[in-house]
Amino acid sequence: MRIDSPDVEQLIDLPLGVGEGAFWHAAEQALYFVDILAPALFRLDPATRALARWDMPSAIGSFGLCRDGRAIVALRHGIHFFDFTSARFELVAHPEADRPGNRLNDGKVGPDGRFWVGSMDDTPDKRPVASLYRVDHDGTCTRMLDGLIVSNGLAWSADGRTLFHSDSRGKFVQAFDYDLSSGGLSRQRRICLLEEEDGRPDGAACDAEGYYWSAGVSAGCLNRIAPDGSIDRKVLLPVPAPTMPCFGGPDLKTLFVTSLTTDRTGTKRAGTVLSFRVDVPGAPVARFGEPLEMRL
């Protein structure tokens, strides 16, 4: 296993409570991300460090950008479209209105333009009462997995045919064969177990070579995981609790990483956004309703 300690740049001065959801907008050359509990959605121009903020009415677990310029946001009280200009919300679905102890968590748009989002038990009990949902282009919301504790780590391989997913409290990473035409899942398999000292799996991203980069939220690192589940590389970071990596920059070889505020190491460290260069490009992420250019 290769161990890296890259030259890291901190991109913002604003402390984040729970930084998450990093997404690179290639056309804008800008990074979008959230602070779950602020709650707010942000846009960062890495070249100028200009930071825009849109406050949310409740905890925002994740989001995707839409082809019409809006965002699809996963809030505590359901999945909504959000208009950046008018700041208006339009309800798409509230899949867990009957589970008040849960909130929506990690989400991402798949290569076929569908939005996927999972939930988590937001009580101290951390029971397996969470699920994973798929939102189709027409707004139909379908429960795809159940029995999860903290759904996390959604990322697709560069060819779009493998979906990776994790359960942060179950401490496992799993993979599925992904049907790009229907959004269906098959051949579920657990490929990796990550204990606290390894870096319990949080948000994730895939690179162009088919590897899965998982934020080790409990160990201050990223784990680059091969399709067979072996850890190919561990990237040590100067933050104790990284939450999500995201490939960006003109060549998709800049890795952006969000983190959360924690005193796990004995000293309180605020969440932030970091960046550093890597030697492999990332797999691009689609916008809702706009599939990536690939053979379906």
C-alpha positions as CSV (number, residue, x, y, z in Angstrom):
1,M,0.0,0.0,0.0
2,R,1.3,3.4,-1.0
3,I,1.2,6.2,1.6
4,D,1.1,9.8,0.4
5,S,1.4,13.1,2.4
6,P,0.6,15.7,-0.3
7,D,1.2,19.5,-0.2
8,V,-2.3,20.7,0.8
9,E,-3.8,24.1,0.4
10,Q,-6.7,25.4,2.6
11,L,-9.2,27.2,0.4
12,I,-11.5,29.0,2.8
13,D,-11.3,30.8,6.1
14,L,-14.9,30.2,7.1
15,P,-15.2,27.4,9.7
16,L,-17.6,24.6,8.6
17,G,-19.6,22.6,11.1
18,V,-20.1,19.6,8.8
19,G,-18.6,20.3,5.4
20,E,-19.8,17.9,2.8
21,G,-21.1,17.2,-0.7
22,A,-18.3,18.6,-2.8
23,F,-19.2,18.9,-6.6
24,W,-17.1,20.3,-9.4
25,H,-18.9,22.4,-12.0
26,A,-16.7,22.1,-15.0
27,A,-18.3,24.8,-17.1
28,E,-18.0,27.3,-14.2
29,Q,-14.6,26.0,-13.0
30,A,-16.2,26.3,-9.5
31,L,-16.6,24.0,-6.5
32,Y,-20.0,23.7,-4.8
33,F,-20.3,22.2,-1.3
34,V,-22.5,22.3,1.8
35,D,-22.3,22.8,5.5
36,I,-25.0,20.4,6.6
37,L,-25.9,22.0,9.9
38,A,-25.3,25.7,9.1
39,P,-27.3,24.9,7.0
40,A,-26.1,26.3,3.7
41,L,-25.0,25.6,0.1
42,F,-21.8,27.3,-1.1
43,R,-20.1,28.0,-4.4
44,L,-16.3,28.6,-4.3
45,D,-14.2,30.0,-7.2
46,P,-10.8,28.5,-6.4
47,A,-9.0,31.0,-8.6
48,T,-10.3,34.1,-6.9
49,R,-11.5,32.5,-3.6
50,A,-14.8,34.2,-4.0
51,L,-17.4,32.4,-1.9
52,A,-21.2,32.6,-2.4
53,R,-23.7,31.3,0.1
54,W,-27.3,30.2,0.0
55,D,-28.9,29.5,3.4
56,M,-31.2,26.5,3.6
57,P,-34.4,26.1,5.8
58,S,-33.2,22.9,7.4
59,A,-30.2,20.5,7.4
60,I,-29.0,19.9,3.9
61,G,-27.5,16.4,3.6
62,S,-26.5,16.7,-0.1
63,F,-27.4,18.2,-3.5
64,G,-27.0,17.9,-7.2
65,L,-27.0,20.5,-9.9
66,C,-29.6,20.4,-12.6
67,R,-29.4,21.0,-16.3
68,D,-31.8,23.9,-16.0
69,G,-29.6,25.8,-13.6
70,R,-31.4,24.9,-10.4
71,A,-30.1,22.5,-7.7
72,I,-31.8,19.4,-6.3
73,V,-31.3,19.5,-2.6
74,A,-31.8,16.8,0.1
75,L,-33.2,18.7,3.2
76,R,-34.4,17.3,6.5
77,H,-38.0,17.8,5.3
78,G,-37.6,16.2,1.9
79,I,-36.0,16.5,-1.6
80,H,-36.6,19.8,-3.3
81,F,-35.6,21.8,-6.4
82,F,-33.9,25.0,-5.4
83,D,-33.7,28.1,-7.6
84,F,-30.5,30.0,-7.0
85,T,-31.9,33.3,-8.3
86,S,-35.3,33.4,-6.6
87,A,-34.3,31.2,-3.6
88,R,-37.5,29.4,-4.0
89,F,-38.0,25.7,-3.2
90,E,-40.2,23.1,-5.0
91,L,-40.9,19.8,-3.3
92,V,-40.0,16.7,-5.3
93,A,-40.5,14.0,-2.7
94,H,-40.5,13.5,1.1
95,P,-39.5,9.8,1.2
96,E,-39.2,9.6,5.0
97,A,-42.0,11.7,6.4
98,D,-42.9,8.7,8.5
99,R,-39.3,8.4,10.0
100,P,-38.9,11.6,12.1
101,G,-35.6,10.3,13.7
102,N,-34.0,10.1,10.3
103,R,-32.5,12.8,8.0
104,L,-31.3,12.7,4.4
105,N,-27.6,12.4,4.0
106,D,-25.1,11.8,1.2
107,G,-26.4,12.1,-2.3
108,K,-25.1,12.4,-5.9
109,V,-26.3,12.5,-9.5
110,G,-25.5,9.3,-11.3
111,P,-24.0,9.2,-14.9
112,D,-27.5,8.7,-16.2
113,G,-28.7,12.0,-14.7
114,R,-30.7,10.4,-11.9
115,F,-30.3,11.7,-8.3
116,W,-29.5,9.2,-5.6
117,V,-29.7,10.0,-1.9
118,G,-29.5,8.0,1.3
119,S,-30.8,8.7,4.8
120,M,-29.3,8.1,8.3
121,D,-30.6,7.5,11.8
122,D,-30.0,10.9,13.3
123,T,-30.6,9.8,16.9
124,P,-27.9,8.6,19.3
125,D,-29.2,5.0,18.9
126,K,-27.9,4.7,15.3
127,R,-30.3,1.9,14.3
128,P,-30.5,0.2,10.9
129,V,-33.6,2.2,9.9
130,A,-32.1,4.2,7.0
131,S,-32.5,3.7,3.2
132,L,-31.2,4.6,-0.2
133,Y,-33.4,6.3,-2.8
134,R,-33.3,6.9,-6.5
135,V,-35.0,10.0,-8.0
136,D,-35.8,9.7,-11.7
137,H,-36.0,12.5,-14.2
138,D,-39.7,12.8,-13.7
139,G,-39.4,13.2,-10.0
140,T,-40.4,9.6,-9.1
141,C,-38.7,8.6,-5.9
142,T,-38.0,4.8,-5.4
143,R,-36.5,3.1,-2.3
144,M,-33.7,1.0,-3.5
145,L,-32.0,-0.3,-0.3
146,D,-33.2,-0.6,3.3
147,G,-31.7,-1.6,6.6
148,L,-28.9,0.9,6.6
149,I,-27.6,3.0,9.5
150,V,-25.8,5.9,7.8
151,S,-26.0,5.8,4.0
152,N,-22.9,7.3,2.4
153,G,-20.2,7.2,-0.2
154,L,-22.1,7.2,-3.4
155,A,-19.8,7.2,-6.5
156,W,-19.9,5.6,-9.9
157,S,-17.0,4.1,-11.9
158,A,-15.9,6.1,-15.0
159,D,-17.8,3.8,-17.3
160,G,-21.0,4.2,-15.2
161,R,-21.5,0.5,-14.8
162,T,-20.5,0.1,-11.1
163,L,-22.1,2.0,-8.2
164,F,-20.1,2.1,-5.0
165,H,-21.8,2.9,-1.7
166,S,-20.9,2.7,2.0
167,D,-22.5,2.6,5.4
168,S,-20.4,4.8,7.7
169,R,-21.7,3.1,10.9
170,G,-21.7,-0.4,9.3
171,K,-18.1,0.4,8.3
172,F,-18.3,-1.3,4.9
173,V,-18.0,-0.4,1.3
174,Q,-20.2,-2.2,-1.2
175,A,-20.5,-2.3,-5.0
176,F,-23.3,-3.0,-7.4
177,D,-23.6,-3.6,-11.1
178,Y,-25.5,-0.5,-12.4
179,D,-27.9,-0.5,-15.3
180,L,-27.6,2.9,-17.0
181,S,-30.8,2.5,-18.9
182,S,-33.1,1.7,-16.0
183,G,-31.1,2.8,-12.9
184,G,-31.4,-0.7,-11.6
185,L,-28.9,-2.4,-9.2
186,S,-27.7,-6.0,-9.3
187,R,-24.9,-8.3,-8.0
188,Q,-24.6,-6.6,-4.6
189,R,-21.2,-7.4,-2.9
190,R,-19.4,-6.0,0.1
191,I,-15.8,-5.3,-1.0
192,C,-14.1,-3.6,2.0
193,L,-14.4,-3.2,5.8
194,L,-12.8,-0.1,7.2
195,E,-12.4,0.1,11.0
196,E,-11.9,3.3,13.0
197,E,-8.1,3.2,12.7
198,D,-8.4,2.6,8.9
199,G,-10.7,5.5,8.3
200,R,-14.4,4.8,8.7
201,P,-16.0,5.4,5.2
202,D,-17.7,8.7,4.6
203,G,-18.1,10.5,1.3
204,A,-16.3,9.3,-1.8
205,A,-15.4,9.8,-5.5
206,C,-14.2,7.6,-8.3
207,D,-11.2,8.2,-10.6
208,A,-10.8,7.5,-14.3
209,E,-9.0,4.2,-13.5
210,G,-11.9,2.7,-11.7
211,Y,-10.6,3.2,-8.1
212,Y,-12.8,4.5,-5.3
213,W,-11.5,7.3,-3.0
214,S,-13.2,7.1,0.4
215,A,-12.9,9.8,3.0
216,G,-11.6,8.2,6.2
217,V,-13.6,10.4,8.6
218,S,-12.2,8.7,11.8
219,A,-8.5,8.7,10.7
220,G,-7.7,11.9,8.9
221,C,-7.1,10.2,5.6
222,L,-8.4,9.2,2.2
223,N,-8.3,5.5,1.2
224,R,-8.0,4.7,-2.5
225,I,-9.7,1.4,-2.9
226,A,-9.3,-1.0,-5.9
227,P,-12.4,-2.6,-7.4
228,D,-11.5,-5.8,-5.6
229,G,-11.6,-4.0,-2.2
230,S,-7.9,-3.8,-1.5
231,I,-6.5,-0.5,-0.3
232,D,-4.1,0.7,-3.0
233,R,-3.2,4.0,-1.5
234,K,-3.7,6.0,1.8
235,V,-3.5,9.8,1.6
236,L,-2.7,11.4,5.0
237,L,-4.4,14.8,5.5
238,P,-3.8,17.7,7.9
239,V,-7.5,17.5,9.1
240,P,-8.7,14.9,11.6
241,A,-12.1,14.3,9.9
242,P,-12.3,14.5,6.1
243,T,-15.8,14.0,4.8
244,M,-15.8,13.9,1.0
245,P,-13.3,14.1,-1.9
246,C,-14.1,15.6,-5.3
247,F,-12.0,15.7,-8.4
248,G,-11.9,19.0,-10.2
249,G,-9.8,21.6,-12.0
250,P,-9.4,21.8,-15.8
251,D,-7.8,18.4,-16.0
252,L,-9.8,16.8,-13.1
253,K,-6.5,16.2,-11.3
254,T,-7.1,18.5,-8.4
255,L,-8.6,16.8,-5.4
256,F,-10.9,18.9,-3.2
257,V,-11.7,17.6,0.2
258,T,-14.3,18.8,2.7
259,S,-14.0,18.2,6.5
260,L,-16.1,18.6,9.7
261,T,-15.4,20.2,13.1
262,T,-14.2,17.7,15.7
263,D,-12.1,17.5,18.9
264,R,-11.4,13.8,18.2
265,T,-7.6,14.4,18.5
266,G,-7.9,16.4,21.7
267,T,-7.9,19.8,20.1
268,K,-10.9,21.2,18.4
269,R,-10.4,21.7,14.7
270,A,-12.9,23.4,12.5
271,G,-14.2,21.9,9.2
272,T,-12.8,23.4,6.0
273,V,-12.1,22.8,2.3
274,L,-8.7,21.6,1.1
275,S,-7.1,20.9,-2.2
276,F,-4.1,19.2,-3.6
277,R,-2.9,17.7,-6.9
278,V,-3.1,14.0,-7.7
279,D,-1.6,11.9,-10.5
280,V,-4.8,10.4,-11.9
281,P,-7.9,12.3,-13.2
282,G,-11.3,11.8,-11.7
283,A,-14.5,10.5,-13.2
284,P,-16.9,13.4,-14.1
285,V,-20.2,13.7,-12.2
286,A,-23.4,14.5,-14.1
287,R,-26.2,17.0,-13.6
288,F,-29.7,16.0,-12.8
289,G,-31.7,15.3,-16.0
290,E,-28.5,15.4,-18.1
291,P,-26.7,12.0,-18.6
292,L,-23.0,12.0,-19.3
293,E,-21.9,11.2,-22.8
294,M,-21.5,7.5,-22.7
295,R,-23.1,4.4,-24.3
296,L,-26.2,3.5,-22.5
